[in-house]
Amino acid sequence: MQSRLRRLEELQFDNAYARLPDAFHRRLAPTPFTAPSYLVSFNAEAAALLDLDPKEAERPDFIDYFTGRRRLPGSDPVAMVYAGHQFGVYVSQLGDGRAILLGEVRNQRGEKWDLHLKGAGLTPFSRDGDGRAVLRSTIREYLCGEAMHGLGIPTTRALCIIGSEEKVWRESIETGAMLVRLSPTHVRFGSFEVFYYRRQFEHLARLAEYVIGEHFPHLAGRSNRYAELFADVVAWTARLIARWQAVGFAHGVMNTDNMSILGLTLDYGPFGFMDEYDPGFICNHSDHHGRYAFDRQPYIALWNLSCLAQALLPLAAEEPLKEALRTYEPTFKREYDELMRGKLGLREERPDDDALVADLLALMHASRVDYTTFFRALAGFSTQPGAANETLRDFFLDREGFDRWASRYRDRLLGEGSDDPERQERMKRVNPKYVLRNYLAQQAIGLATEKQDYTEIDRLLTLLRDPYAEQPEMEHYAGPPPDWGKRIAVSCSS
């Protein structure tokens, strides 16, 4: 059945989170900009999730609905309460310090989507912040949500960016912006931690029942439902991190308040897709000790899950929670191994697969090989007798080392009867040609902030929706960054 497109006033709100007790949130409206505002970019594909007619973005009052000047009929704006472990240290109260949940829209397919406004102004949880976001950070999150979705990785998405002439101070003076983020939920690990550490166990149970009712209905009424809920979260998180690792993505701030209860990529602050392969890649220049380095992400996710398990102890027995935690590593490895076999074009599981992958990555690290470009090029590997695979050899300083690996790889492919043309097509479907490299985002940010030119944002949005396809007119977006784009520093400041 085709969904009927709706006007803004016709969105179907079902604000279950706002109906929770006051301990879960604070009711307040967004604070409008004090300076003129304007639409920077609109995501029609995200609008389809809400059954929203994309023509609504052309209305003069569209901006008013998403900057606090007008309230969407049926919405019930709240700032959400949560806590969390930040860089390993528990912070007792965080909450939405710059964001407000406008409401939960249920579409005609029965799906529910949070409308979450980032940069909405001061809330009771702003601490020393100003409650605003800046255009730079909203562009990065807007683009990366769509990039991750295009890669098939669970993520929040965004409806639009609204810019303003309002001045905001970060490391320097920047212009303010608001981002309308979409997600099935914004409940985080830290949403449970806050009630555990406050010893408000009745609220902890109420939150668990809310999450089960909205997102895990198959668990409703089961005697061991809280432990089973946790087991599902463990599995979803393990698979998410495996997908990050396989595509070369680093989150940058894997605090427990940035971990989604649904295994979604949440809160794009400092992040980065690796250019040159480096297992110790740190994308956040504020991460001085490398806690959230690329190769530590699997361990950190497990550590974060252990924090969530502790928060659930008043609801579930300790041993089932521990048993669920023990499933994390095998679930992660199974998913990661399968993804890496796919990237190598392998269809069968063999005992030496781990060594084949690890040895290739070691060669790539030693030669500073571009991660995305190489795996895309690897699809062209020839198993024909005498084929030297010169194009691939040229990625490596240690060409003889690559030759030895290539001989093993050829034998492995031939051992399962690989057909080069068919394998090439399979590999292109799992090895992206395009990712949101930092320099690409920076180019779009530069044009937007310096020249008020937003066309590059929309161009990248279109490109990243289909990252596996050959897009000849976009060929210049593929490949490693120029020299100036290799060491772009990204911090927590947004």
N, C-alpha and C positions, 0 to 999 in steps of 0.2 A: 504494500500500500504506500503510495507516495504521500509524503508529509505535506501538509498545508503550510505555506510560509506565513509567518506571523509578523505583525507590527510589534514594536517595543511594548506597547500597552497591553498586548495580548499574550505575552510570555506567561507560561503556566508555572507559578512558583509553588513549591512545596517545602517550606522552611523547617524541616525537622530539627536541624541543629539549633536554630533560634528558639525552638520550643523546649529545649533542655533548660534546667534551672539556671539562675543567674550566676552561679559559681562557674559556669562553663564559658561565660562571655560577658561583655559589657555592651549594652545597646547605645549606639551613637551613629550619627550620620557622617558621611565624608565631609571634609572641609574644602570648599571650592577654592580654586586658584584665586589669588588676588590680582593676577595680571591676565591679559587676554590668552585664550587657549585655542587649540586647533587640532584637527585630526591629522596625525602623522602617517598612520597606515591602518588598514582594515583588512582582516583575514576572513574572506568569504567562506573558506572551508570550515573554520571554527564556528562561524555563524550558523552553518548548516546543522551543527550539533545541537543548537538551541531551537531549530526550526525558524530562525530569524531571517526575514527577507533582507538580502544584502542591500537592497535599495534604501533601507532604513538609515544606513550610514550617510546618505546624502541629505538627510533632514537637518535643518538648521539647529534643531534642539537635540540632536543625537548626542552631542558633546555634553549638554547639560545633564543628561541622565547618567553619565559616567564620570562626572566631576563633582557631584554633590549638589548641583543647583536644583535638580529635580529628582524626585524619588520614583523609581520604577513601580508601577502599581502591583501590589502583591509582595514586594520585597520587604525584608525585615533586617536592616543592616546591623551587624554585630562585629566587635573585635574579639577574636578567639583567644582563650586562655591556654597557655601551655608553658612548660619549663624545658630543661634539656641539659645534656652534657655538651659543653662547648670546648673543643680542644682537650677533651678528657676531664674537664672540671664541671661539676654540677652547678648550674645557675638556677636558683629556686623559682624565679618568675621571669619569663620572657614575654610570650604572647604577641599578638599582632601589633607591633609598634609603629608600622607605617602602612598597614593594610586593613581593609574592612571586608568582611564577607557580606556582600549585598543581599544574597539569597541563593536558594537552590532551585534551579529551573528543571522541570521534568518535561522531556520532549515526547513526541507522539510515539516513539519506539519504547517508551517506558524508562529510558535512561535519565539519570539525574546528574546535573552539572552545577557545581558551585560557580557563582560569579564573584570573583575575588578581586577587589580593587587595590592595587599596590600604589603607594604614593598618595594615599587618601588623607594624609594629615595626622596631627597628633591624636594619640589614643591614651588611655590610662597605662599602657604598657610601653610607651615610647622611651622610657628612661631618660637619657640625655639627648635623644635624637630629635629631629625636627619633623618626623612623620612623612617626609617627602621622599620620592625617588627622583633620579635624574635621568635625562634623556639617554645618556650613554648606557646606563645599566638596563633600562627598559628595552632598548634596541637589542642588546645581547640576549636577554631572556626571550624576547619575542621571536627572534630568529632561531635560537637554539631549541626552543620547544618544538617548532615545526621541523627543524633538522632531525631531531631525535625521533619524532613521529615518522618522518620519511624513512628513517633507518629501521623502523619496526621496533623501537625501544620504548617501553612504557614511560609516559611523560605527561606533565601538565602542558597545556597549550594556551594560546592567548587570542582574544577577540580583536583587540586593537591597542594602539598606542595613541595617547592624547598628550600633546606637548603644550608648553606654556612659556611665556616670557618671564614668569616668576623666577627670581634668582635663588639658588640653593648653594650653600657652602659645603664643599667636600675638601679635597686637597687644594682646590681652587674654586672660584665661583663658576657654577654651571647653571643650566636652565632645568627647571622642574618638569616632570612628566608623570603621567599615570598609565598603568598597564592593567587591562582587564584580563585577568587570568581565569582559565577554565580548568576544572579538575573534578573527577567524580567525588572527591573529598579532599579536605585540607587537614584531616586528622593525622597527627604525627606520633612518633614514639613518645615525644615529649608531652603530648596531650595526656598520656597515661601517667608519665612520671610525676607531673605536678600534683596529682591527687594521691599518689603513693607516698611521696615525701611529706605531704601535708597530713597524711594519715586520714584522708577523707575517703574511706574505702567504699562508702555508699555511692559516692560520685564516680569512683573508679568502676564499680559494677554498672552504674547507669551508662557510662561511656562505652563500656564493652558491649552492653545490650544494644545501644544505638548503632555501633559499628556492625554488629552481627545482623541486626534487623535491616540495615540499609545495604550492606555489601556482602554478607555471608549468610543469607537466609537459610541455606541448607543446614546450618548449625543450630538454628533456633530451637530451644527446648531440650537440647541434648544435655545429658548430665555432665559431660566432660567438655562442654562447648568452649570454655575459655582456653583450655590447653589446646584444643583443636584449632581454635582461632589463631593462637600463637604459631602452631605448626604450619598453618597456611601462610602466615606472614613470613616465616622463616623461608619457606620454599619460594615465595614470590621475590623476596629480597635476594636470595642466592642467585636466582635466574637473572634478575636485573643486573647485578654486579658482574656476572659472567658476560652479559651483553656489552656492558661498558668496556670490560677488558678486551673483548674481541674486536671492538671497533676502535680502540685506542682513545677512549674518552676518560678524562679525569674531572671529577666533580669539584674538588678544591676545598669544600667546607662540609664534610660529612659529619656534622654534629647531629645528635639525636633529634634535635628540633627540626632538622632538615631531612629526616627520613620518613617517608610516607608509609602509612599503615597498609596501603594497597600496592606497595612495591613499585611506585612511580618515581621517576626522576623529578625531584622537587627542589625549588629555590635555586635558580641559576645566578649565583654571585660570581666569584672567580671560577671559571671552568676552562678547559682547553682540550681540543683534539690534538694528539701528538703529531708533530711534523716528523723530525728525526726520531727513530725509535730509541727510547730511553726508559728502562723499567723504573728508574728513580725520578721520573718526570714530576716536577712540582709546579702546578699551574697557578698557585696563589702565592704572591711574593710576601704575604703576611704570615705564611706558614713556615716560620724560621727553622723549625726542627723536622720538617718533612713528615709530619704526622699523616697527612692526607696525600702523600705521594702516590703515583699511579700504582706501583706494585704493592702498596699497603692497603689499597681499597678493599680487597677481599677480607683481610683480617679485621679492618675497622668495622666493616658491616657486621661481622660476627660479634665484635665487642659491643656494638650498638644494640644488637639483638639481645645480648646478655643483660644490658640495662633494661630493655623492655621486659625480659623475663622476670627480672627482679621486681619491676613495678607490678607484675601480675600475680606475685606470690600470695597476696590476700585472697585471690579468686581461684587459684589453681594449685594443685599439689606440686611440690618441687620436682619430683622425679619425672612426670610427664613433660614439664618445661625443659628439663635437662635433656631428655630424650629428643625433643624437638630440636634443641640446639645442636645435638650430635648429628642431625641430618643435614645441617648446613653445608659442611665441607663436601660430602659426597654429591649433594645436589648441585652445588656450584661447579664441582669438577666435571660432573656428567654433562652439564649444560655447556661449559667452556670447551671441553674436549670436542663435543659435537659441533660447536660453532667453528672451532679451528680446523677440524676435518673438512668442514664445508668450505672454509676459506682456501684450503689446499686442494679442493676438488676431490676429496676422498669420500667414497661411499661406504666403505667397510671399516669396522673397528679392528685394529691390530695392536699387539702388545708393544710394538716399538713406536707407536704414534707419539707418545710423550717426548721421546728423545728426538724424533724428527722435527717436531715443532720447536722444542727448546734449543736445538742446535741452530735452526734457522734464525730464531730471534737473537741468539748470541752473535751470529755473524752480522745481522742487521745492526745490532748495538755497536759492535766494533767499528763498523763502516759508516755509522750515522745515516743509515738508509731511511728514506721517507716511508713511514708505515703504510699510509693509505695508497700512495702511488705504486709502491712495490707490489702489494697484494693484488691490486688491479692488474698490473702488468703480468703477474704470475699466471694469469689465465692464459696467456699466450705461450706458455711453456710447451715445447715440442718433445714428444717421446720418440720421434723418428730416429732411426740409426744414424749416427754421425752428426746430429743436430747439436750445435754448440751453444744455442740460446744466448747469443752475444749480447742482446739487449738487456737481458737480466744480469749477465755477468758484469756489465758496466755499472751496475748499482754498487758494486762491492770493491773495496780496496784490496781485499784478499780474494782475488779471483780464483786461485787454486782451491781455497777453502770452499768457495761456492761450488766449484766443479765437483768436489767430493760430495758435497751435500746433494747437488743436482743428480748425481749418479744414483744415490740412494732413493731420491724422490722418483726418478724415472722407473727404477725397479719396483717401487711401491705402486706406482700407477699401473704399470704393465701387469703386476701381479693380480690386480682386480679387473683386468681387461678394459682399462680406461680408453675411451675414444676421444681424441683430442678436440674435435669440433663440439661434440656434445658436452664435454667437460668444460670447455671454455664458456659456453653459454650458462652453465650452472654456476660457475665461479663468478661471472659478472652479475649474477642475481644476488650474490651475498657479499661481494667486495665492492663497496661504493667507489664511484669515481669522484664524487664531491662530498666534502664535509665542511662544516663551518669552521674553517681555520681562523685563528685569531686575527690574522691580517685582513681577511675578508670582512670580518665584523668591524674592524677598525676603519677600513675604507668607508663603509657605510656610515659609521659614527662620525667620521670626519666631515663627510659631505653634509650630514644632517646638522651637526652642531656649528659648523663654520660657514656653510652656504645655504642652510635651510633647504637643501636638496634631498628629498626622501625617496627618489626613484631607485636608488641602489638597494634600499631596504626591500622594496617590492620585488626587485629583480632577484635578489637572493632568496626571498621567500618562495618564489616560483621555482628556482633552481633546486633548492634543498628538499622540496616536496617529492622529487623523483631522483634521488642521488645515484641510483644504479643505472640509469638510462644514459645512452650516448646522446648528448645534447650539443651538436656541432657548433651552434651559435654561442654556446657557453664554454667552449673549450678552454678559454683563457683562465677559467676559474679552477681548472684541474691542475694538479702538479704541486710541487713544493712552493713555499713562499719565497718572495724575493729576499735579499739579504736584510733589508730594513724591517721585514716582518717576522724574523726568526726569534726575536727576544722581546716580544711585547709583554710587559709586566701587567698583571691583573691583580687587584687587591680586593679586600672585603668591602671597601668603600663604595657605596652605591646610593 
